[in-house]
Amino acid sequence: MLKDTFFTFSTPEFDGGLIKTTITLNPAHDIFKGHFPGNPVVPGVCMMQMIKEVLENYSGKKLRLIKADNIKFLSFIDPNQHGQVGLEVKMSVVNEQVKTDAQLVNEGVVFLKFKAIFK
């Protein structure tokens, strides 16, 4: 789990099937010592994990990624320049599967677009 050590997030806002929250990164986290020293970048796998953990918080249950068919890393997240990023997730639950279309954004810059199914 990365929540509360690598990142925290504000109370999510819900609008139908859309969840919005603000993620605050911890630039002092040990991950940035190796990824990359002097030029920290949020690893792609951590971006996906943050989305998963926000969804788990929303659903109240553990989720497992079962399919990711469209992942686009569009910009780097430097925690010193972008200490906060917005998370927007469109989601629906069908047959116990959580279908998501998510993106991480900050001031018009899209860092990640991620379509996935969790169960």
RODO-2510 file (C-alpha; in nm, 4 decimals, decimal comma):
residues 119
     n   res          X          Y          Z
     1     m     0,0000     0,0000     0,0000
     2     l     0,1214     0,3463    -0,0880
     3     k    -0,1587     0,5410     0,0787
     4     d    -0,0448     0,7520     0,3729
     5     t     0,3256     0,7030     0,2938
     6     f     0,3746     0,7768    -0,0771
     7     f     0,0528     0,9760    -0,1192
     8     t    -0,2620     1,0959     0,0491
     9     f    -0,5867     1,2105    -0,1093
    10     s    -0,8650     1,4500    -0,0288
    11     t    -1,2199     1,3384     0,0408
    12     p    -1,3493     1,2264    -0,2991
    13     e    -1,6348     1,4103    -0,4666
    14     f    -1,8946     1,1908    -0,6365
    15     d    -2,1093     1,2880    -0,9328
    16     g    -2,2948     0,9887    -1,0694
    17     g    -2,0270     0,7531    -1,1946
    18     l    -1,7476     1,0123    -1,1677
    19     i    -1,5087     1,0284    -0,8726
    20     k    -1,2795     1,3309    -0,8306
    21     t    -1,0077     1,3742    -0,5712
    22     t    -0,6778     1,5530    -0,5236
    23     i    -0,3716     1,3401    -0,4626
    24     t    -0,0855     1,4879    -0,2602
    25     l     0,2521     1,3245    -0,3167
    26     n     0,5287     1,2813    -0,0587
    27     p     0,8467     1,3989    -0,2370
    28     a     1,0596     1,2642     0,0517
    29     h     0,9448     0,9038    -0,0028
    30     d     1,2228     0,6453    -0,0538
    31     i     1,0889     0,5543    -0,4002
    32     f     1,2260     0,8834    -0,5311
    33     k     1,5766     0,8022    -0,4076
    34     g     1,5983     0,5389    -0,6792
    35     h     1,3540     0,6765    -0,9340
    36     f     1,5548     0,8928    -1,0066
    37     p     1,8152     1,0544    -0,7769
    38     g     1,8197     1,4298    -0,8371
    39     n     1,5374     1,4020    -1,0926
    40     p     1,2429     1,2340    -0,9158
    41     v     0,9637     1,0886    -1,1263
    42     v     0,6519     0,9031    -1,0093
    43     p     0,6826     0,5471    -1,1468
    44     g     0,4000     0,4410    -1,3768
    45     v     0,3155     0,1421    -1,1600
    46     c     0,2714     0,3791    -0,8641
    47     m     0,0297     0,5934    -1,0664
    48     m    -0,1829     0,2851    -1,1345
    49     q    -0,1591     0,1750    -0,7692
    50     m    -0,2816     0,5155    -0,6505
    51     i    -0,5918     0,4779    -0,8686
    52     k    -0,6508     0,1270    -0,7328
    53     e    -0,6196     0,2415    -0,3710
    54     v    -0,8597     0,5334    -0,4197
    55     l    -1,1106     0,2900    -0,5751
    56     e    -1,0633     0,0493    -0,2829
    57     n    -1,1322     0,3326    -0,0421
    58     y    -1,4471     0,4209    -0,2350
    59     s    -1,5746     0,0625    -0,2630
    60     g    -1,4716    -0,0462     0,0864
    61     k    -1,3152    -0,3680    -0,0430
    62     k    -0,9870    -0,4960    -0,1805
    63     l    -0,9629    -0,4930    -0,5581
    64     r    -0,7461    -0,6832    -0,8031
    65     l    -0,6557    -0,5573    -1,1483
    66     i    -0,7818    -0,8116    -1,4003
    67     k    -0,7482    -0,6172    -1,7250
    68     a    -0,5790    -0,2984    -1,8417
    69     d    -0,6278    -0,2480    -2,2121
    70     n    -0,5413     0,1170    -2,2583
    71     i    -0,2604     0,2734    -2,0544
    72     k    -0,1057     0,5978    -2,1764
    73     f     0,1737     0,7689    -1,9861
    74     l     0,1661     1,1172    -2,1377
    75     s     0,3862     1,3272    -1,9048
    76     f     0,6219     1,2773    -1,6121
    77     i     0,5077     1,3666    -1,2616
    78     d     0,7911     1,5360    -1,0739
    79     p     0,6742     1,5489    -0,7092
    80     n     0,8714     1,8690    -0,6524
    81     q     0,6933     2,0489    -0,9378
    82     h     0,3553     1,8756    -0,9145
    83     g     0,3074     1,7974    -0,5464
    84     q    -0,0649     1,7640    -0,6085
    85     v    -0,2442     1,6051    -0,9016
    86     g    -0,6097     1,5580    -0,9722
    87     l    -0,7586     1,2133    -1,0155
    88     e    -1,0768     1,1714    -1,2162
    89     v    -1,2293     0,8252    -1,2453
    90     k    -1,5380     0,7300    -1,4421
    91     m    -1,6523     0,3964    -1,3100
    92     s    -1,9295     0,1441    -1,3312
    93     v    -1,9875    -0,1886    -1,1600
    94     v    -2,1065    -0,4747    -1,3798
    95     n    -2,1173    -0,8372    -1,2563
    96     e    -1,8887    -0,7529    -0,9623
    97     q    -1,6329    -0,5998    -1,1993
    98     v    -1,5325    -0,2356    -1,1554
    99     k    -1,4831    -0,0847    -1,4997
   100     t    -1,2777     0,2339    -1,4891
   101     d    -1,1613     0,5119    -1,7145
   102     a    -0,9198     0,7253    -1,5127
   103     q    -0,6786     1,0095    -1,5604
   104     l    -0,4242     1,1973    -1,3513
   105     v    -0,4139     1,5697    -1,4347
   106     n    -0,2718     1,9007    -1,3129
   107     e    -0,3469     2,2431    -1,4603
   108     g    -0,4436     2,1032    -1,7989
   109     v    -0,1518     1,8587    -1,8191
   110     v    -0,2607     1,4947    -1,8446
   111     f    -0,0046     1,2583    -1,6936
   112     l    -0,1853     0,9268    -1,7270
   113     k    -0,4910     0,7859    -1,9021
   114     f    -0,5875     0,4419    -1,7760
   115     k    -0,8736     0,2109    -1,8705
   116     a    -0,9012    -0,0992    -1,6594
   117     i    -1,1222    -0,3586    -1,5000
   118     f    -1,0858    -0,4517    -1,1336
   119     k    -1,2572    -0,7263    -0,9393
***
